[in-house]
Amino acid sequence: MSEPYALAPIPTTGPRVIAIANQKGGVGKTTTAINLATALAATEKKILIIDLDPQGNASTGLGLTAAARAQSTYQVLMGDLPAREAMRSSGIGNLWVIPAGVDLAGAELELVAEMGREFRLRMALEGQLDGLDYVLIDCPPALGLLTLNALVAAHAVMVPLQCEFFALEGISHLVKTIERVRRLFNHDLDIQGIVLTMFDRRNNLSDMVAADVRGYFGSKVYNTVIPRNVRISEAPSHGKPVLLYDLKCAGSQAYLHLAGEMIKRERGWAA
């Protein structure tokens, strides 16, 4: 990370911007982004997902075609397209997405020598988010320049954490990165919450990991846990959030509860 380019505060008016991040892959970041966004949209909140992962899984999971991704987060980051013009309807009421494509993978290399490279996303979003309530940024599984841009642009970070043996070891790197970003670029950045994912009640290890995480992070850990659920895994292949694929399944109900718990936390933040 370079030294700070600017330290202008993130606007306190407008939507709440939350980065969904964990440098470990396969922990449920994208699944959490699209299903939490869908649940929030169902409460009449106006939501934008920014797909900042070159794999574009959030875009795929919301059923966006290749043609719909011609204008994407790559052009927004490179300053070639206003963020508002890159927003696409997800087909779900109150939910929009700025999609990602494979060209986003080149952004890290293209931006590395640019002045203020850490602030590209924050600057791109300025004045572009009117009328929204929440912006969820789906980060790639790495602590590179794309994730750094998300952390600099966000008010807070939500961390999906898989209930497995190395969970706490992996999150320590992310916490150090958040602390450094707070010190250098974004003084207001905070951990909004930690979401335990892929929880298997039949496995004692899940209970042990959950207890360890709660013991370390305390109230930062959501009471809601996301279970291992085959319907959650099936839904992306149909281009749908699990809430639209099977509303009654355990995974859908968990994300509805997570959205409710998040809204309560956000009321506390606003107060």
Secondary structure, 3 states (H helix, E strand, C coil): CCCCCCCCCCCCCCCEEEEECCCCCCCCHHHHHHHHHHHHHHCCCCEEEEECCCCCHHHHHCCCCCHHHCCCHHHHHCCCCCHHHHCEECCCCCEEEECCCHHHHHHHHHHCCCCCHHHHHHHHHCCCCCCCCEEEEECCCCCCHHHHHHHHHCCEEEEEEECCCCHHHHHHHHHHHHHHHHHHCCCCCEEEEEEEEEECCCCHHHHHHHHHHHHHHHHHEEEEEEECCHHHHHHHHHCCCHHHHCCCCHHHHHHHHHHHHHHHHHHHHHC
